[in-house]
């Protein structure tokens, strides 16, 4: 069997009707680490009013929080893989167990080719044309994710979810969107331009306020609202950064071990942010002060975040507060420390934020 080539945001479908999102770019041989994203109503139901996906005569449910991980662990352990570096099993799938692959760029190309489009498909194509014309990018630089990737979007209710491939391309998109948000007549505005964006939503983070969250999300530029005059509604339009194939290198190494040492909180100076927009988000740091936990945290060289809340969260030369798991990475060439933000029992205590905000 030829080696399958997948990257972040590609989807692996199981015969049972689980939809697994390929997570990041570093995977064991002939397998993919994933996030359980949706499940067919045949195997999972949810009482969460946000969960049903009913478009295209299908019924799927979206997983929230750790629902997907729990379902896989309890009923579908075959969709876990052993992560040698961590010494534990994680949600994932072996290449030979995949029933179907769906890629955002291929799905977008197919949608554009359809002559008769529904309201959301039409709006998506118009948004794509507008941002492409202004940014100078081409259709090949984009893909679709979310419900539209899987054919169960609701034409009148679903969002516009676009993937943007490549670091340079994402820089152009953020600049383009910033220009649109500054123009009251562009048809676009920043989703987080109003403090009311989080009204009525339950907030779980303990060391990260709603006001801080809105400030950080607003400046990322990738979360927009499109005024669809033709369809008569305002549609959320998200532009998700994913690496181009030429930018991808795998950090997976069976000879490396990652050991969790302590829960720490520090302040640090950001010295590198090249991989900040992607998942995992990686920030080179120079620790400044330990606020809690072992002083070994002063040896940390980076923050690595698997949480979308902290993607593109900080920029080079900023001072940040970080709280999470201090890990020692043991390699044949030497060891180093990092702070990891990821799924864990203290999920909502984790934080990465600019230390001195002026919201």
C-alpha positions as CSV (number, residue, x, y, z in Angstrom):
1,X,0.0,0.0,0.0
2,X,1.3,3.4,-0.9
3,X,1.9,5.8,1.9
4,X,-1.0,8.2,2.4
5,X,-0.2,11.8,2.6
6,X,-2.4,13.9,4.9
7,X,-2.1,17.1,6.8
8,X,-3.9,19.2,9.4
9,X,-7.7,19.7,8.6
10,X,-7.8,16.7,6.3
11,X,-10.5,14.2,7.3
12,X,-10.3,10.4,7.8
13,X,-13.7,8.7,7.8
14,X,-14.3,5.3,9.5
15,X,-16.7,2.6,8.3
16,X,-18.8,3.2,11.5
17,X,-19.4,6.9,10.6
18,X,-16.8,8.6,12.8
19,X,-15.2,11.7,11.2
20,X,-11.7,12.2,12.5
21,X,-9.8,15.4,11.8
22,X,-6.1,14.9,11.1
23,X,-4.4,16.9,13.8
24,X,-1.2,18.7,13.0
25,X,1.7,17.4,10.9
26,X,3.7,14.9,13.1
27,X,2.4,11.3,13.1
28,X,3.6,7.7,13.7
29,X,4.5,5.7,10.6
30,X,1.4,4.6,8.6
31,X,-1.0,6.3,11.1
32,X,-2.4,9.7,11.8
33,X,-3.0,11.4,15.2
34,X,-6.5,12.9,15.0
35,X,-9.2,14.8,16.8
36,X,-12.7,13.1,16.8
37,X,-14.9,15.8,15.2
38,X,-18.3,14.4,14.2
39,X,-20.2,11.1,14.5
40,X,-23.1,9.6,12.6
41,X,-26.4,9.4,14.6
42,X,-26.0,5.6,14.2
43,X,-23.3,5.6,16.8
44,X,-23.7,8.9,18.8
45,X,-26.3,11.4,19.8
46,X,-26.0,14.6,21.8
47,X,-28.4,16.8,23.8
48,X,-26.2,19.9,23.1
49,X,-28.3,22.2,20.9
50,X,-25.2,23.2,19.0
51,X,-24.3,19.6,18.0
52,X,-26.8,18.4,15.3
53,X,-25.7,18.6,11.6
54,X,-28.7,17.9,9.5
55,X,-27.9,19.2,6.0
56,X,-27.7,17.0,2.9
57,X,-30.3,14.5,4.3
58,X,-27.7,13.3,6.9
59,X,-27.7,13.4,10.6
60,X,-24.4,13.9,12.4
61,X,-23.4,15.3,15.7
62,X,-20.4,17.5,16.5
63,X,-18.3,16.6,19.5
64,X,-17.6,19.3,22.1
65,X,-14.9,19.3,24.8
66,X,-13.8,15.7,25.4
67,X,-16.9,13.9,24.1
68,X,-15.1,12.5,21.1
69,X,-12.2,11.2,23.1
70,X,-14.5,9.5,25.6
71,X,-16.6,7.9,22.8
72,X,-13.5,6.5,21.0
73,X,-12.0,5.2,24.3
74,X,-15.2,3.5,25.4
75,X,-16.5,2.1,22.1
76,X,-13.9,2.4,19.4
77,X,-10.5,1.8,20.9
78,X,-9.3,0.7,17.4
79,X,-9.2,4.4,16.6
80,X,-6.4,5.1,19.0
81,X,-2.7,4.8,18.2
82,X,0.3,4.5,20.5
83,X,2.3,7.6,20.7
84,X,5.8,6.4,21.5
85,X,7.1,9.9,22.4
86,X,4.4,10.4,25.0
87,X,4.2,6.8,26.1
88,X,0.4,6.7,25.8
89,X,-2.4,6.1,23.4
90,X,-4.1,9.0,21.7
91,X,-7.0,9.3,19.2
92,X,-5.8,8.4,15.8
93,X,-6.2,6.0,12.9
94,X,-4.0,3.6,11.0
95,X,-3.8,4.2,7.3
96,X,-5.4,0.8,6.4
97,X,-8.4,1.5,8.7
98,X,-9.5,4.6,6.8
99,X,-12.7,4.1,4.7
100,X,-12.6,7.5,3.0
101,X,-10.4,10.6,2.9
102,X,-11.7,14.1,2.5
103,X,-9.4,17.0,1.7
104,X,-10.5,20.6,2.0
105,X,-8.8,21.8,-1.3
106,X,-10.4,19.0,-3.3
107,X,-13.8,19.6,-1.8
108,X,-13.6,23.3,-2.6
109,X,-12.6,22.6,-6.2
110,X,-15.7,20.3,-6.5
111,X,-18.0,22.9,-5.0
112,X,-16.9,25.6,-7.4
113,X,-17.5,23.3,-10.3
114,X,-21.1,22.7,-9.4
115,X,-23.4,24.8,-11.6
116,X,-26.4,25.0,-9.3
117,X,-25.3,26.1,-5.9
118,X,-27.2,26.5,-2.7
119,X,-27.2,29.8,-0.7
120,X,-24.1,28.9,1.4
121,X,-22.1,27.5,-1.5
122,X,-22.9,30.7,-3.5
123,X,-21.9,32.9,-0.6
124,X,-18.7,31.0,-0.1
125,X,-17.7,31.4,-3.7
126,X,-18.4,35.1,-3.6
127,X,-16.3,35.5,-0.4
128,X,-13.5,33.5,-2.0
129,X,-13.6,35.7,-5.1
130,X,-13.6,38.9,-3.1
131,X,-10.6,38.0,-0.9
132,X,-8.7,36.4,-3.7
133,X,-9.0,39.4,-5.9
134,X,-7.8,41.8,-3.1
135,X,-5.0,39.5,-1.8
136,X,-3.7,38.2,-5.1
137,X,-4.1,34.6,-4.1
138,X,-5.7,31.9,-6.2
139,X,-8.4,29.3,-5.5
140,X,-5.7,26.7,-5.2
141,X,-4.5,28.4,-2.0
142,X,-7.9,27.6,-0.3
143,X,-10.0,24.8,0.9
144,X,-13.2,24.3,2.9
145,X,-13.5,22.6,6.3
146,X,-16.4,22.0,8.8
147,X,-19.8,20.9,7.7
148,X,-19.3,22.0,4.1
149,X,-16.3,19.6,3.7
150,X,-18.6,16.7,4.7
151,X,-21.8,17.7,2.8
152,X,-24.0,18.2,5.8
153,X,-24.0,22.0,5.9
154,X,-27.3,23.9,6.3
155,X,-27.6,26.4,3.4
156,X,-29.3,29.0,5.7
157,X,-27.6,28.4,9.0
158,X,-24.0,27.1,8.5
159,X,-20.9,29.2,8.5
160,X,-18.3,29.8,5.8
161,X,-15.2,27.8,6.9
162,X,-12.2,28.3,4.6
163,X,-8.7,26.8,4.9
164,X,-5.8,29.0,3.8
165,X,-2.6,27.1,2.8
166,X,0.8,28.5,3.5
167,X,2.5,31.0,5.8
168,X,2.9,33.7,3.2
169,X,-0.6,33.2,2.0
170,X,-2.0,33.6,5.5
171,X,-0.1,36.8,6.0
172,X,-1.7,38.2,2.9
173,X,-5.2,37.1,4.0
174,X,-4.8,38.7,7.4
175,X,-3.7,41.9,5.8
176,X,-6.6,41.8,3.4
177,X,-9.1,41.1,6.1
178,X,-7.7,43.9,8.2
179,X,-8.3,46.3,5.3
180,X,-11.8,45.1,4.8
181,X,-12.7,45.4,8.5
182,X,-11.4,49.0,8.4
183,X,-13.8,49.8,5.4
184,X,-17.4,50.2,6.5
185,X,-18.6,49.5,3.0
186,X,-16.6,46.3,2.3
187,X,-19.3,43.9,3.5
188,X,-16.9,42.4,6.1
189,X,-16.4,43.2,9.7
190,X,-14.3,41.6,12.5
191,X,-16.4,39.0,14.5
192,X,-14.8,40.2,17.7
193,X,-15.2,44.0,17.1
194,X,-18.0,44.0,19.7
195,X,-17.8,42.9,23.4
196,X,-21.2,41.4,23.0
197,X,-19.8,38.6,20.8
198,X,-19.6,36.3,23.9
199,X,-22.9,37.3,25.5
200,X,-24.8,34.3,26.8
201,X,-21.9,31.9,26.3
202,X,-20.6,29.9,29.1
203,X,-17.0,30.8,30.0
204,X,-14.9,28.0,31.6
205,X,-11.3,29.4,31.6
206,X,-10.1,30.3,35.1
207,X,-7.0,32.4,34.3
208,X,-8.2,34.0,31.1
209,X,-11.0,36.6,31.1
210,X,-13.7,37.0,28.4
211,X,-12.3,40.5,27.9
212,X,-8.8,39.2,27.3
213,X,-10.1,36.5,25.0
214,X,-12.0,39.1,22.8
215,X,-8.9,41.3,22.6
216,X,-6.7,38.4,21.4
217,X,-9.3,37.0,19.0
218,X,-9.9,40.4,17.4
219,X,-6.3,41.1,16.4
220,X,-5.9,37.6,14.8
221,X,-8.1,38.9,11.9
222,X,-9.1,35.5,10.8
223,X,-12.6,35.6,12.3
224,X,-14.9,37.6,10.2
225,X,-18.5,38.3,9.5
226,X,-19.8,38.6,5.9
227,X,-22.9,40.7,5.2
228,X,-24.6,38.5,2.6
229,X,-27.1,40.9,1.1
230,X,-28.1,38.4,-1.5
231,X,-28.9,35.7,1.1
232,X,-30.3,38.2,3.6
233,X,-28.1,37.2,6.5
234,X,-24.8,37.8,8.2
235,X,-22.5,34.8,7.9
236,X,-19.5,33.9,10.1
237,X,-16.5,33.6,7.8
238,X,-13.3,31.9,9.3
239,X,-10.0,31.6,7.5
240,X,-8.1,28.7,9.1
241,X,-4.2,28.6,8.7
242,X,-2.8,25.3,7.4
243,X,0.8,24.7,6.3
244,X,1.7,24.3,2.6
245,X,3.2,20.9,1.8
246,X,6.6,22.5,1.3
247,X,6.5,23.9,4.9
248,X,5.7,20.6,6.7
249,X,8.3,18.7,8.7
250,X,7.4,16.0,11.1
251,X,8.7,16.1,14.7
252,X,7.6,12.5,15.4
253,X,10.6,10.4,16.4
254,X,10.3,7.0,18.1
255,X,13.7,7.6,19.8
256,X,12.4,10.8,21.6
257,X,10.6,10.7,24.9
258,X,8.5,13.5,26.4
259,X,8.2,13.5,30.2
260,X,5.8,15.6,32.1
261,X,7.5,17.3,35.1
262,X,5.3,19.9,36.8
263,X,2.5,22.4,36.5
264,X,4.1,25.8,36.0
265,X,3.2,29.5,35.5
266,X,5.8,31.9,34.1
267,X,6.2,35.2,32.3
268,X,8.3,35.0,29.1
269,X,9.5,37.0,26.2
270,X,8.4,35.7,22.7
271,X,11.5,35.4,20.5
272,X,10.0,33.4,17.6
273,X,6.4,33.2,16.3
274,X,6.8,31.7,12.8
275,X,4.6,28.6,13.7
276,X,2.2,30.5,15.9
277,X,-0.7,30.5,13.4
278,X,-0.8,26.8,12.9
279,X,-1.7,23.7,15.0
280,X,0.3,22.9,17.0
281,X,1.2,26.6,17.6
282,X,4.9,26.9,18.6
283,X,6.4,30.0,20.3
284,X,10.1,30.3,20.9
285,X,10.5,31.9,24.4
286,X,13.0,33.4,26.8
287,X,11.6,32.8,30.3
288,X,11.6,35.8,32.6
289,X,10.1,34.8,35.9
290,X,8.6,31.7,37.5
291,X,5.3,32.6,39.2
292,X,4.4,29.0,40.2
293,X,6.0,25.6,40.0
294,X,9.6,24.4,39.6
295,X,12.4,26.7,38.6
296,X,13.2,24.3,35.8
297,X,10.7,26.3,33.9
298,X,13.4,28.9,33.4
299,X,15.0,26.4,31.1
300,X,12.0,26.2,28.8
301,X,12.8,27.1,25.2
302,X,9.3,27.0,23.7
303,X,5.6,26.9,24.3
304,X,3.8,24.3,22.2
305,X,0.0,24.6,22.1
306,X,-2.5,22.1,20.7
307,X,-5.4,24.4,21.7
308,X,-7.1,26.5,19.1
309,X,-7.8,29.2,21.7
310,X,-4.1,30.0,21.8
311,X,-3.3,29.8,18.1
312,X,-1.7,33.1,16.8
313,X,-2.0,34.3,20.4
314,X,1.3,36.1,20.8
315,X,3.7,37.9,18.6
316,X,7.5,38.2,18.5
317,X,8.9,40.7,21.1
318,X,5.8,40.5,23.3
319,X,5.9,39.5,27.0
320,X,3.4,36.8,27.9
321,X,2.0,34.9,30.8
322,X,2.0,31.1,30.3
323,X,0.5,28.4,32.5
324,X,0.5,24.7,31.7
325,X,2.5,21.5,31.8
326,X,6.3,21.7,31.9
327,X,7.8,18.9,29.9
328,X,11.3,17.6,29.3
329,X,12.0,16.4,25.8
330,X,14.7,13.8,25.8
331,X,16.4,13.2,22.5
332,X,19.5,11.4,21.3
333,X,21.1,14.8,20.6
334,X,20.3,16.4,24.0
335,X,17.4,17.4,26.2
336,X,15.3,20.6,26.4
337,X,12.2,21.9,28.3
338,X,8.9,23.1,26.9
339,X,5.6,24.2,28.2
340,X,2.7,22.3,26.6
341,X,-0.9,23.5,26.4
342,X,-3.1,20.6,25.5
343,X,-6.0,18.3,26.5
344,X,-5.5,17.5,30.2
345,X,-7.4,17.4,33.5
346,X,-6.6,21.1,34.1
347,X,-7.5,22.2,30.6
348,X,-9.3,25.4,31.7
349,X,-6.5,26.5,34.0
350,X,-4.1,26.7,31.0
351,X,-3.3,30.1,29.5
352,X,-1.1,31.9,27.1
353,X,-1.8,35.7,26.9
354,X,-0.1,39.0,26.5
355,X,1.0,40.0,29.9
356,X,0.2,43.7,29.7
357,X,-3.1,44.4,27.8
358,X,-4.8,47.6,27.1
359,X,-8.2,46.3,25.8
